[in-house]
């Protein structure tokens, strides 16, 4: 029996998903799992590569189970992924050498500054070949940081066993066998985001690699977006399915929105905001702060379509900040009604430069600002300003696209989770002054990956079928501008003023001493568990999690998790509040900083107050906890003088 589905994997910044698409290009089953975010230091963002793989496999199996599909029912697998996020692993073991460094991570600020500092040709010295400026954003800078700052990565590179890749490379390697013959490959769209690939030849540029001191043998082979790469091996129900498509998420969305013609554009509103304009088979250099990148290449012998891209770091991430950091909302869905409940933002403007400013400014020294507040300001005004910031950022990108191409962009196709917010879509149309088309097919990104894979194996016959797929899903909903040009100009002037206020604020943040080594490589002094005594403060511990409670304990300070951890000298019970409990999974190594011992019913426990922290211990030397020496089991008789 002929296969009836294409399986599309979407590995994103905050979640992993798997969808099954039928011959009609419509989704038939879906599964999604959230992905843990790790923030070991201010500005650092990491993911666990093993969790990435595990979540993807679980999603695939669950989606197939929903329609009782077997491997024989799946024609091919397509992969789309968060771009630039960089993983290093060992060829001999197949295991990660470090956490995945996520695309919006800022630890590489110093690395990027040195590459484009005095005595160099500035941030654009690689742009002619790669289409990209030097920025913390791109994979090459992350790779260089890993080589310079993580001993395990440097050692593996020197010994010839280090492999670098973005998320699709990590998935392809593991799904095709891992250390037992897994493929070390990437696709041309993801490769174009390394800042190492020559856009004209689709090969790694030897001169740039040499200048950055990145061994070319550590990099994956570059392939097209639509061809059979290999088959799944070693994953049970998925075994034997061809993997036949791979695209970075924004390139997949360009394809999935049906932007096949020169001048067609799409904007995806996710964690960040990414606008791509199809420039055809010629790469258009940008002089306005945009990125020249690959659009898609649907086969080994097929033409390459290029794109101009404007990348905005914080879109959905800004709404998460309102919820998780500021506590202004309990759910992202509230923002639509809150923003609509006030006539305007009350003069409040938010520039969410939490990770610096990306296109078209490229200012890593910028930081977030919230300006224009008065005693009249309420949370509704701030929420409205947050949504407006996403729309204003898109206006900046579209203005740059007009300047680079001379094209009048009369409309814009949109997709992504934030497009469900009707207020945002209307404000976007108002501030752009063009029609905004929201596809009724909400899965443009995964549909693009499914189309690429399906074309490679003959499941789909023509790339233009995407137009019919979108039509079948209901076409588009149109949001038209209601704001007169004069009001639009006034609003953008308010935004531009606030953007200037965000510049160069990094200098007022925490400063590293000159010559200071990155914190990740510091070797703090850790106390042994066996040395713990009642009423001690300022304790640093390196521990392995032994057991975790099934349920939390209620206390006046909220839920408390009693987690048993230890080192080679003994074990002790940690009393952790919910935010501290997140990294404490059985078998993991954790680092307790500035903890203290407290007595609970005459027994020693360890707590961490607001001055300390609990974090995952990166690259900890493996050890086993001495479980037969339980410090908490010892009862002390406390007396008063």
C-alpha positions in Angstrom: 0.0 0.0 0.0 1.3 3.5 -0.9 2.3 5.8 1.9 -0.4 8.2 3.0 1.5 10.8 5.0 4.6 13.0 5.2 6.0 13.5 8.7 7.2 17.0 9.4 9.4 17.8 12.4 9.5 21.4 13.8 12.2 21.8 16.4 11.8 25.3 17.7 13.2 27.5 20.4 10.5 26.8 23.0 9.0 23.5 21.8 9.4 20.5 19.6 6.5 19.4 17.3 5.6 16.7 14.8 2.8 16.9 12.3 1.5 14.4 9.7 0.4 15.9 6.4 -1.8 14.1 3.8 -1.7 14.2 0.0 -3.9 17.3 0.2 -1.3 19.2 2.1 -3.5 19.4 5.2 -2.4 18.4 8.7 -3.9 15.1 10.0 -2.2 14.7 13.4 0.0 16.8 15.7 2.0 16.5 18.9 4.0 19.1 20.7 6.3 19.1 23.8 7.7 22.2 25.5 11.5 22.5 25.6 13.3 23.5 28.8 15.1 26.8 28.7 18.4 27.1 30.6 19.7 30.5 31.7 23.0 29.8 33.5 24.1 33.5 33.4 22.6 36.8 32.4 22.3 36.9 28.6 23.1 33.2 28.2 20.5 30.8 26.8 21.0 27.1 26.4 19.1 23.9 25.5 19.9 20.3 26.3 20.8 18.5 23.0 19.6 15.2 24.5 16.2 16.7 25.4 15.9 18.1 21.9 16.4 14.7 20.4 14.2 12.9 22.9 11.3 15.4 22.5 11.4 15.2 18.8 11.2 11.4 18.8 8.4 11.4 21.4 6.4 13.9 19.3 6.9 11.8 16.1 5.7 8.6 17.8 2.7 10.3 19.4 1.6 11.9 16.2 1.8 8.6 14.4 -0.1 6.9 17.2 -3.0 9.3 16.8 -3.8 8.0 13.3 -2.4 4.5 13.9 0.3 5.1 11.3 3.3 2.8 10.9 6.7 3.5 9.2 5.2 2.0 6.0 2.5 4.7 6.0 5.1 7.6 6.0 6.6 8.6 2.6 9.3 10.7 4.1 10.4 13.0 7.0 11.0 16.7 6.6 12.8 18.7 9.3 12.6 22.4 10.1 14.4 24.0 13.0 15.5 27.0 15.0 18.5 28.3 13.1 21.9 29.3 14.3 21.6 27.4 17.6 24.9 25.5 17.8 25.8 22.1 19.2 29.2 20.4 19.6 29.4 16.6 19.9 32.0 13.9 19.9 32.2 11.6 16.8 33.5 8.6 18.9 30.8 8.7 21.5 27.9 10.5 19.8 27.4 12.5 23.0 27.2 16.3 23.3 30.3 18.1 24.5 28.3 21.1 25.8 24.8 22.4 26.0 23.3 23.9 22.7 24.1 27.6 22.5 20.8 29.2 21.4 20.6 31.7 18.6 19.8 34.7 20.9 22.5 33.9 23.4 24.8 36.9 24.1 27.9 35.2 25.6 29.8 35.7 22.3 29.6 39.6 22.6 33.4 39.8 23.3 34.2 37.3 20.6 32.2 39.3 18.0 33.7 42.6 19.2 37.2 41.3 18.7 36.4 40.1 15.2 35.2 43.5 14.1 37.3 45.7 16.3 40.2 48.1 15.6 42.6 46.8 13.0 39.9 44.8 11.2 37.6 45.7 8.3 34.6 46.0 10.7 31.4 44.0 11.1 30.9 43.7 7.3 34.2 42.1 6.4 32.6 38.7 5.6 29.4 40.1 4.2 30.4 40.0 0.5 30.9 36.2 0.6 28.4 35.2 3.3 25.7 37.9 3.1 26.0 38.3 6.9 27.5 40.9 9.3 29.6 39.7 12.3 27.1 39.3 15.1 26.5 37.1 18.2 23.6 35.8 16.2 25.4 33.5 13.8 26.8 30.0 14.3 30.5 30.7 13.4 30.9 33.1 16.4 29.3 30.5 18.7 31.6 27.8 17.3 34.6 30.0 17.9 33.5 30.7 21.5 33.1 27.0 22.2 36.6 26.2 20.8 38.1 29.0 22.9 36.3 28.5 26.1 35.2 24.9 26.6 38.2 22.5 27.1 36.3 19.4 26.1 35.4 21.0 22.7 39.0 22.1 22.1 40.4 18.7 23.0 37.9 16.9 20.7 38.7 19.3 17.9 42.5 18.8 18.4 41.9 15.0 18.3 39.7 15.1 15.2 36.5 13.8 17.0 34.6 17.1 17.3 31.5 17.7 15.2 29.7 21.0 15.0 26.2 21.5 13.7 22.9 23.4 14.0 19.8 21.6 15.3 18.9 19.9 12.0 22.5 18.4 11.8 22.2 17.1 15.3 18.8 15.5 14.5 20.0 14.1 11.2 23.1 12.6 12.7 21.2 10.8 15.5 18.2 9.7 13.5 20.5 8.1 10.8 22.5 6.1 13.3 24.5 8.4 15.6 28.0 7.1 16.4 27.1 4.0 14.3 27.3 5.7 10.9 25.1 8.7 11.4 25.3 11.4 8.7 27.1 14.7 9.5 25.2 17.0 7.1 23.3 20.2 6.9 21.1 21.9 4.4 22.0 24.9 2.3 19.5 27.2 4.1 20.9 26.4 7.6 24.4 26.5 6.3 23.8 30.1 5.1 23.4 31.1 8.7 26.8 30.0 9.9 28.7 33.1 8.5 31.1 30.6 6.9 29.3 29.6 3.7 30.1 31.3 0.3 26.6 32.1 -1.0 27.8 31.8 -4.6 29.3 28.3 -4.3 27.3 26.8 -1.4 30.6 25.6 0.2 32.4 26.5 3.4 34.9 29.3 2.7 38.4 28.1 3.6 39.8 31.6 4.2 37.0 32.6 6.7 37.3 29.3 8.5 41.1 29.8 8.8 40.7 33.4 10.0 38.2 32.2 12.7 40.4 29.2 13.5 37.6 26.8 12.9 38.8 23.4 11.5 36.8 22.6 8.4 36.7 18.9 9.2 34.4 19.7 12.1 31.7 21.2 9.8 28.9 19.2 8.2 28.5 18.5 4.5 26.2 21.0 2.8 23.2 19.5 0.9 20.1 20.8 -0.9 16.8 21.3 1.0 15.0 18.5 -0.9 16.7 15.1 -1.4 16.9 11.8 0.3 19.6 12.1 2.9 19.3 8.7 4.5 16.9 6.6 6.5 16.0 6.4 10.2 18.0 3.8 12.0 17.8 2.7 15.7 14.5 4.3 16.6 12.0 1.5 16.5 8.7 2.7 15.0 10.5 5.3 12.9 13.1 2.9 11.4 13.4 2.9 7.7 11.6 6.1 7.0 13.5 8.3 4.5 14.6 11.7 5.7 14.2 13.8 2.6 13.8 17.5 3.5 15.5 20.0 5.8 15.1 23.8 6.0 15.7 26.5 8.6 12.4 27.5 10.1 12.1 30.9 8.3 13.0 29.4 4.9 10.4 26.7 5.4 7.8 29.4 6.2 8.8 31.2 3.0 8.0 28.1 1.1 5.0 27.2 3.2 3.4 30.6 2.6 3.7 30.1 -1.1 6.2 32.9 -1.6 7.6 31.5 -4.9 7.6 34.7 -6.9 10.3 37.4 -6.9 9.1 40.2 -4.6 6.8 38.0 -2.5 7.4 38.2 1.3 6.4 36.7 4.6 6.8 37.6 8.2 6.9 34.9 10.9 6.0 36.0 14.5 7.5 33.5 16.9 10.0 33.8 19.7 11.6 36.4 17.4 10.2 38.0 14.2 11.6 37.1 10.8 10.7 38.8 7.5 12.0 37.2 4.3 11.6 38.6 0.7 12.1 36.3 -2.3 14.7 38.0 -4.5 14.8 35.2 -7.1 17.9 33.3 -8.4 20.3 36.3 -7.8 21.6 37.1 -4.3 20.9 40.8 -3.6 23.5 42.5 -1.4 22.0 44.7 1.4 23.2 48.2 2.1 20.4 48.8 4.7 21.2 46.4 7.5 19.4 43.3 6.1 20.8 39.8 5.6 21.4 38.2 2.2 20.5 34.6 2.6 19.4 31.4 0.9 15.6 31.1 0.3 15.5 27.5 -0.7 17.0 25.0 -3.1 14.6 22.1 -3.8 16.9 19.5 -5.2 20.5 18.9 -6.1 20.1 20.1 -9.7 17.4 22.7 -9.0 18.0 26.4 -9.0 18.8 28.3 -5.7 16.3 31.0 -4.7 17.8 33.7 -2.5 16.1 36.1 0.0 16.7 39.3 1.9 15.9 38.9 5.6 15.3 41.1 8.5 15.6 39.4 11.9 14.1 40.8 15.1 15.3 39.1 18.3 12.3 39.6 20.6 8.7 39.2 19.5 6.9 36.4 21.4 9.9 36.6 23.8 8.6 40.1 24.7 5.2 38.7 25.7 7.0 35.9 27.7 8.9 38.7 29.5 5.6 40.4 30.4 4.3 37.1 31.8 7.3 35.4 33.4 9.5 38.3 34.5 7.1 41.1 35.1 4.0 39.2 36.1 1.7 41.6 34.2 -0.2 38.8 32.6 -0.9 35.1 33.4 -1.3 34.0 29.8 -0.2 35.4 26.4 -3.8 35.3 25.2 -4.7 38.1 27.6 -2.7 40.6 25.7 -5.2 41.0 22.9 -8.0 42.2 25.2 -5.7 44.2 27.4 -4.2 46.1 24.6 -7.5 46.7 23.0 -9.0 48.1 26.2 -7.1 51.3 26.0 -7.3 53.9 23.2 -3.5 54.1 22.8 -0.4 53.4 24.7 -0.6 56.6 26.7 2.7 57.7 25.3 4.5 54.6 26.5 7.0 53.0 24.2 8.9 49.7 24.8 12.0 48.8 22.9 12.6 45.1 23.8 16.4 45.1 23.1 16.9 42.4 25.7 19.5 40.7 23.4 20.6 43.9 21.7 19.0 45.0 18.4 19.1 42.9 15.3 18.1 44.1 11.8 18.4 46.7 10.5 20.4 48.3 13.4 22.8 45.4 14.4 23.6 47.0 17.8 24.5 44.4 20.4 25.2 47.2 22.8 21.5 48.2 22.9 19.4 47.2 25.9 15.6 47.3 26.5 14.0 50.6 27.4 10.5 51.5 28.6 9.9 55.2 28.2 7.1 57.8 28.3 5.4 56.6 31.5 3.4 58.9 33.8 1.2 58.3 36.9 -1.5 57.7 34.4 0.3 54.6 33.0 -1.4 51.2 33.7 -0.4 47.7 32.8 -2.8 47.9 29.8 -0.6 50.6 28.3 2.6 48.6 28.8 1.0 45.5 27.3 -0.1 47.6 24.3 3.4 49.1 24.0 4.9 45.6 24.0 2.7 44.5 21.1 3.3 47.7 19.2 7.1 47.1 19.6 6.8 44.0 17.4 4.9 45.9 14.8 7.3 48.8 14.8 10.3 46.4 14.5 8.7 45.0 11.4 8.2 48.4 9.9 11.9 49.1 10.3 12.7 45.9 8.4 10.2 46.6 5.6 11.7 50.1 5.1 15.1 48.6 4.7 13.8 46.1 2.2 12.3 48.9 0.1 15.6 50.7 0.2 17.6 47.7 -0.9 15.3 46.5 -3.7 13.4 49.5 -4.9 10.3 47.4 -4.8 7.0 48.7 -3.4 5.9 46.0 -1.1 2.1 46.2 -1.3 1.2 43.4 1.1 2.7 41.0 3.6 1.9 37.3 4.4 2.2 36.4 8.0 2.3 33.3 10.1 3.4 32.1 13.5 1.8 31.9 17.0 1.5 35.6 17.5 -0.7 36.1 14.4 -3.6 34.8 16.5 -3.5 38.2 18.2 -6.0 40.3 16.2 -4.9 43.5 17.8 -1.3 42.9 16.7 -2.3 42.1 13.2 -4.5 45.3 12.9 -1.7 47.4 14.4 0.8 45.8 12.0 -1.4 46.7 9.0 -1.9 50.3 10.4 1.8 51.0 10.9 2.9 49.4 7.6 0.2 51.0 5.5 -0.3 47.7 3.5 -2.6 44.7 3.6 -1.6 42.0 6.0 -2.6 38.5 4.9 -3.0 35.9 7.7 -3.1 32.4 6.3 -5.9 30.2 7.7 -3.4 27.4 7.5 -1.5 28.1 10.7 1.3 25.6 10.0 3.2 27.3 7.2 6.6 26.4 8.7 6.0 22.7 9.0 4.1 22.6 5.7 7.2 24.0 4.0 9.3 21.2 5.4 6.7 18.6 4.5 6.5 19.9 0.9 10.3 19.7 0.5 10.4 16.1 1.8 7.4 15.1 -0.2 8.8 16.5 -3.5 12.0 14.6 -3.0 10.2 11.2 -2.9 7.4 12.0 -5.4 4.7 12.2 -2.7 4.0 15.7 -4.0 4.5 16.5 -7.7 5.0 20.2 -8.0 6.2 23.0 -5.7 3.2 25.1 -7.0 0.9 22.7 -5.2 1.5 24.8 -2.1 -0.9 27.4 -3.5 -3.7 24.8 -3.7 -2.9 23.5 -0.2 -3.3 27.0 1.2 -6.5 27.6 -0.8 -7.9 24.3 0.6 -7.1 25.4 4.1 -9.3 28.5 3.6 -7.0 31.0 2.0 -6.1 34.2 3.9 -7.8 36.7 6.2 -7.0 40.3 5.3 -6.2 43.1 7.7 -6.2 46.5 6.0 -4.6 49.7 7.3 -7.0 52.2 8.9 -4.3 54.8 9.9 -3.8 57.9 7.8 -0.2 58.5 6.6 0.3 61.5 8.9 -0.6 59.6 12.0 1.6 56.7 10.8 4.6 59.0 10.5 4.0 60.5 13.9 3.8 57.0 15.5 7.0 55.9 13.9 8.8 59.0 15.0 7.9 58.1 18.6 9.3 54.7 18.1 12.5 55.9 16.4 13.1 58.3 19.4 12.9 55.4 21.9 15.2 53.2 19.7 17.9 55.8 20.0 17.5 55.9 23.7 18.2 52.1 23.8 21.6 52.5 22.2 24.9 51.9 24.0 23.2 51.0 27.3 25.3 47.8 27.6 28.1 50.0 29.2 25.8 50.6 32.2 25.2 46.9 32.8 27.4 44.4 34.7 31.0 44.9 33.6 33.7 42.2 33.4 37.1 43.0 34.7 39.7 43.4 32.0 41.2 40.0 31.2 38.6 38.1 33.3 38.0 34.6 32.1 34.4 33.7 31.1 32.5 32.4 34.1 31.8 29.1 32.4 35.4 28.1 32.9 35.9 29.2 36.5 36.8 26.5 39.0 35.0 27.4 42.2 35.9 25.7 45.5 33.2 23.3 46.5 32.6 22.0 50.0 32.3 18.3 50.6 28.9 17.1 51.8 30.5 15.2 54.7 31.8 18.5 56.0 28.3 20.1 56.4 27.4 21.2 59.9 24.4 23.0 61.4 24.0 26.7 60.6 26.6 27.3 57.9 26.4 30.0 55.2 28.0 30.8 51.9 28.2 27.1 50.9 29.2 26.0 47.4 28.4 22.4 46.4 28.9 20.3 43.3 26.2 17.6 43.5 24.6 14.7 41.7 20.9 14.4 42.0 20.0 11.0 43.6 16.3 11.2 44.1 13.5 13.7 43.5 10.1 13.8 45.3 6.9 12.7 43.6 5.1 15.6 45.3 6.1 19.0 46.7 5.7 19.9 50.4 3.6 22.8 51.3 5.2 25.6 53.4 4.6 29.2 54.3 7.1 30.1 51.5 5.2 28.0 48.9 5.9 24.6 47.5 9.1 23.0 48.6 10.8 20.1 46.8 13.0 17.9 49.0 15.7 16.7 46.6 18.4 14.2 47.7 21.8 15.0 46.2 25.3 14.1 47.0 29.0 13.9 46.1 31.7 11.2 46.7 31.6 12.0 50.5 27.8 11.7 51.2 24.3 12.9 50.4 22.1 15.6 51.8 18.6 16.8 51.3 18.1 20.1 49.4 14.9 22.1 50.1 14.3 23.8 46.8 11.5 26.2 45.8 9.9 25.7 42.4 12.2 28.0 40.3 15.3 26.4 41.8 13.8 22.9 41.3 13.8 23.1 37.5 17.4 21.8 36.9 17.2 19.1 39.6 16.5 16.0 37.5 17.7 12.6 38.7 21.2 11.7 37.4 22.1 15.3 36.5 24.9 17.3 38.1 24.0 20.6 39.7 25.9 23.4 41.3 24.7 25.1 44.5 26.1 28.6 45.0 25.9 30.5 48.3 23.7 28.0 50.0 23.1 27.5 53.7 22.4 24.7 56.1 19.1 24.8 58.0 17.8 22.5 60.7 14.5 20.8 60.1 13.3 18.7 63.0 16.9 18.5 64.2 18.3 17.3 60.8 20.6 19.2 58.4 19.1 20.4 55.1 20.5 22.8 52.5 18.5 25.8 51.3 19.2 28.6 48.8 17.8 32.0 49.4 17.5 35.0 47.0 21.3 35.6 47.2 22.2 32.2 46.0 21.3 29.9 43.0 21.0 26.4 41.8 22.2 25.7 38.2 23.1 22.8 36.1 26.8 22.0 36.3 28.3 22.1 32.8 31.0 19.6 32.0 31.2 18.2 35.5 33.6 15.4 36.0 31.5 12.3 36.5 31.2 10.9 40.0 28.9 8.8 42.1 27.2 10.0 45.2 28.0 8.1 48.4 24.5 7.2 49.4 25.4 5.2 52.5 26.5 8.4 54.2 23.3 10.4 54.5 24.0 13.7 56.4 20.3 14.5 56.7 19.7 11.2 58.4 21.8 12.3 61.4 19.6 13.7 64.2 21.1 16.6 66.2 19.9 17.4 69.7 19.8 21.2 69.7 20.1 22.9 73.1 20.0 26.4 74.4 22.6 27.9 76.7 
